[in-house]
């Protein structure tokens, strides 16, 4: 994925339903406009959403 060097891992998703991932204080959400869910194990894109 060409954008991966600019991405920040926020946390791990352990389910596909109703999950909430707390954002660490070291990450400024205002610096980003998109959420990507990526499967590191399989190197596969799962989904994405824009926010703000």
C-alpha positions in Angstrom: 0.0 0.0 0.0 1.6 3.2 -1.1 0.2 5.3 1.7 1.3 3.0 4.5 4.4 5.1 5.5 2.1 8.1 6.3 -0.4 6.0 8.3 -0.5 5.6 12.0 -1.7 2.4 13.8 -4.2 3.3 16.4 -5.0 -0.1 17.7 -6.1 -3.7 16.9 -9.6 -4.7 15.9 -10.5 -8.0 17.3 -14.1 -8.2 15.9 -16.1 -7.1 12.9 -19.1 -5.9 14.8 -19.6 -2.9 17.1 -16.0 -2.1 17.9 -14.5 1.1 19.4 -10.8 1.8 19.4 -9.5 4.4 21.8 -7.2 6.9 20.2 -3.9 7.3 22.2 -3.1 10.8 23.4 0.0 10.7 21.2 -2.1 10.8 18.1 -3.8 14.0 16.9 -7.0 13.0 15.1 -7.2 16.5 13.5 -4.1 15.6 11.5 -6.0 12.9 9.6 -9.3 12.6 7.6 -9.7 8.9 6.9 -9.9 5.7 8.9 -8.5 2.5 7.3 -9.2 -1.0 8.5 -6.4 -3.2 7.2 -5.7 -6.9 7.9 -2.0 -7.0 8.6 -2.0 -10.8 8.8 -3.3 -11.2 5.2 -2.1 -7.9 3.8 -5.7 -7.1 2.9 -7.8 -3.9 2.9 -11.0 -4.4 4.9 -12.8 -1.0 4.8 -12.4 2.8 5.0 -14.3 5.8 6.1 -13.8 9.6 6.0 -14.5 11.6 9.1 -14.4 15.2 10.4 
